[in-house]
């Protein structure tokens, strides 16, 4: 009998048959022995089947999903993303804002809500650590975990560029570095099969986006396993179940930076507001009668009229950090980019990408 299983799921956010996500499982039996599955490509339905098969064989199943699972805001960036973006931007990466105006990702018909509705998992991240029975869903973010899993990735502009779809920024040395990091952790944990997979992945001379999706699924699984089984003091929870949260391992250096940003934005760390006062977040939220489930499952068979995000005044927000520009225009974007994000690419290259509605760091 399996004691618990963690399923790492890199969903790719949309249900695109040409760009599926990936899953990877790490299991612990009742004797404490760990085992794993090799990562495999899946769509949302296939991921659900995979999870349910694992759930049937274990007491506790934790799904560590690389996609926002609690998105109450109509526009802009969630509070947790503002905190995480402060670290990721310094590392040289970016955080894609999650909001309900993003059609196909978080609107009422997005696959993530159907997935959650069918999964029927508990969103309580703390309970996922100690429960003896149940199915849990937690949000993770590989980029947030990497600087703690590999100290070499903590530093100004030190984030690895291992996404082969981003041809202009991809570095094979970073691909080798991240796969080697997974191999090292898998070997330390006694996950022989996963260690072999990571070693094989490291030798791929021309990795594809699907290879990276599999790699991120293994990182998600490792993060979920650490959350479930390792010392709580070495893990961090940024945000909360009301406005959204992320789980990650946290070195002392990573924790210090996140705590500084959390105090600035008044976002809780590990359930506590560092300012001592609960935030009153000035974010436009999805109306209470919205059909798509936010924190659990709705059993209604009807879909009431909702206040569509498209009816709201369009806002212009930085795709990297979520800063919303005043007046619904891009006024000030050039100075903002040059001051905070020029390490990603020069403004003259970034502007056409931003104007087209895309994220420069993902190009």
N, C-alpha and C positions, 0 to 999 in steps of 0.2 A: 504493500500500500504506500502511495506517495503521500508524504506529510503535507507539503505545499509545492505549488508550481507558480513561477512567474513567467508570464508571456510578454515579451517585448514586441511591440507592434508599431512599426513606422508606417503610418497610414497613407502618406503622401497627400493627405487632406482631402483630395477629391477622388471620386470613383471613376477613374479614367482607365479603360481597358488597356491602353497603350502605355500607361505609366502606373503600374500597380505598386502597392506597398509591400511590406515583408513582415514576417513573424519569426520569432525564435523563442524557444522555451528553455528555462532552467528549472530543474526539479530537485527536491530533497526528499529522500525516503525517510522512514521512521528510524533508521539507524544513523541518520545524519549524512549519508552518502549523497553527493551531488552528481547529477547527470544533465545532459542537454540535448537539444535537437539542433541540427544544422538550420540556418535561416533559409526560408523559402519565400518566393514571391506570392502575394495574395491580393485579392480585392477585399472589400469590406465583408461580403458574404462568406468568402472563403476563410477570412480571418475569424469570423464568428464560429464557423464550423470547427476550426482548429482549436479555438478557445474552449468550446463546449466539450470537445473530445478530451482535452486536458482536464477540464473541470470534473468530468465524470470519474477520473482516476485519482483525485486528490481531495484532501480535506479543505484546504484553502487555495484559491487561485487568485493571483493578483495580476491584472493587466496593466502594464506600464506603457502608456500610449504617448507617442510623440505627436500630439495634436491637442490643442485646447479643447477641454471637455465641459467647461463652465464659461459661457460667453453671454453675459447679460447686457452688454453695452451695444448700443446701436451703431456707434461710430468710434473712431479714434483707437486708442490702445488701452488694454486692461491695466489696472494698477500693477499687477505682478510683472507685466511686460516692461513697464517703465523702470522698475528696479533692475530686472535682469538685463535690459538694454544698456544700462549704465556700465555694466561689466563687459558685456559682449562687444559693445562698440569700442571700448578701450582695448580689448583683445584683437580688434580688427575685423569683427564680424558684424552681423546685423540680426535684428529680431523682427519678424513679420507680425504686424499688429493683427490681432484677432477681433473682429466685430461682426455684428449681424448683417451689415450691409454688403458683406462679401458673398456674392451669389455663387452657389456651388460649394462653398466652404462652410458658411455658418448661417445662411438664410434658413427660413423655415423648412425648405425642402432638401437641405444639405444631407448627405449620407451619414454624417457623424451623429445626427439626432435619431435617424432610423436605427443605426448601429446601437446606440445607447438604449433605445427603447426595447430592442430585442435582447440585448445583453442582460438588462435588469441587474446591474451591478451596484454595489454600495460605493459612494464617492468619498467616504470617510477615510482619509489617508492614514490617520493615526491608528484607527481600528485595523487597518490592513497589516500593521506590524505585529499585532498581538492576537488576532482572532484565531480560533481553533477550527472554525468552519466559516464558509462563505465565499462569495465572489466579489472582488473589489476592483475598482478602476481608478488609477492615479495618472496624473499628467506628468510627463518627463520631457526633457529637452537635451538631446545629446551634446549640443554646443555648450550648455551650462555645466554639464558633467565633466567634459574633457579636461579643463584646467585643474581639476582635482584628481582625476584618474591618471593624468600624466603631467607632472609639475613643469615639464618643458613648455607646456602650452599656456602657462600662466605668465603673462608679461605683456607689455605694450606691443600690439600688433603681432602677438605670438600665436594667434589661433591658426590651426592647420587648415589648409585649403585643399580639401580632399574630395570635393564634389566634381566629378568628371564632366558633368553637364555644363559647368561654368568653365568653358575652355580657356578663357582669358586669364583666369585666376588659379586654375587647377595646377597642383604641383605633385608629381609622382612621388617625390620624397615624402610629402605629407601623407599620401595614401599609404605608403609603406610604414610610416611612423604610427598612424592610427591603427592599422591592422596588427602591427607588432605590439602595440599597447594592449589590444584585446587578447592577443596570444599570451602575453605575459600574465594578465589577470586570470585568464582561463587556466593556464598552467598552475598558477599559485593555488587556485581553488580546486584543482583536481578535475577540471572539465576537459578531459582528453580529447573528446570529439570536437568540441568548440575550438580548442587550441590547434588541432589539425586543420580545421576549416580556415581559421585566421591565418595560419602559415601559408596555406594554399592561396588565399586571397592576396596575401602580401606579394606573391610572385606574379600576379597578373600585370602584364606590361602595359596593357591598355584597358583599364577598368571602365565599365559603363555605368550609367546612372543606376541601373538595376543592381549592380554590385554594391554601390554605395547604400542603396536602400536596405540591402541585406546586412551590411556592416552596421548601419544605424539601428536596425532591429536588435542586433547583438548588444549594442551599447545600452539600448532601452532595457533589455533583459538584465544586464549587469546592474544597472541603476536600481531596478525594481528588486533584485536579489539583495543588494546592499541595504536598501530601505527595510526590507523584510527581516533581515537576519543580523545585521551588524549594529554596532553601538549607535544609539540615537544621536549622541554628541558629534558624530562624524558625518551626520546627514543634516540636510536643511530643507525646510518647507517655507517657501516664499509666497505670501498671499494667504487667502482663505477660501472656504467653500462658498462664500457669498459672491465674490467678484472674480474668483479663479485663483489657482495656485499652481506651483511647480515644485517637484521633488528632485533633489540632486544630492550626491555626495558633496561634502564641502571641506576643503582644507582650511586651515586657519586664515590664510591670506584671502581666499575666495570669500569666506564668511565675513571677514572684516569689510571688504568692499561692498558686499550685498547689504550688510547692516547699515553702512553709511548711507547708501541710496534709499534703503527702506525708511530710515528716519527722515530723510528729506521728503519723500513722497507719502509718509505716514501709512506705510503698508506693513502688516504684521509679519514677523519672522518667528517661525515655530509657535504660532498661535498668540504671540504677544506683540502689542504695538510698542515700539521702542520709545515713542514720545510719551507713552503713558496715557494717551487719549485715543479712543477709537475714531477712525477716520469717517468723515461724512463725505463720501466720494461724489464729486460733482460730475457724474457721468450720466449720459442719457441711457436709460435702461429699456429693455424690451418690456412692453406692457404685460401685466400679470396674466391677461387672458390669452397671451400668445400660445399657439398650438404646440410649437416645437418644445420638447422637454429640455429643461435647463439643469436641474439637480436630481431628477429622478425620472419616473415613468408616468406618463399621462395615460389614463384608460379611456379617455373620451374618443368616441368614434366620429365626432364631428369636428369641423375646423372653423372656429368662429372668425369673424373679421378681425384682422390684426392691424395695428398701426405699422405700416410698411416703412422700412428704413428709406425707401426711395422717395417717400413723401416728405422726409426731413430735408432741411436746408443742407445742400451738399457742402461738406467741409473738405478742406485740403490739409492733409496730414503727411508728415515726413514718413516715408515707407520704412525707414531704418529705426527711428526712435519713437514715432507716433506723435511728435510735436504737432499740434494743430495751429495752423496759421489763421490770423484774424481776417474777418470779412469774407470768408469763403473763397479767397484768392491765394495764389502762390507768392504773394508779396513777401519778400525777405528770405525766400528759399535759398538764394545764392549765398548770402552771408551766413545763414544757418548751416548750409552744407560745408562751406569752407572752414567754418569754426569748429564743427563737430565731426564731420564725416569725410574729410578730404583724404584720409588714409585709405578709404575704400577705392576711390577713383577720383580723378579731377572733376570739378563741377561741370565743365563743358561736355564731358562724357556722360555724367550722371543725369543731367537735366533731360535729355530726350527719353531716357529710360523712365524717369519719374513721371514725365508728362504723359507717357503711354500707359501709365498705371502699373508699372512693374517696379521691382525692387532691385537697385543697382548691385547690392552684394550677392544677389542670387543669379546674376548674369554671368 
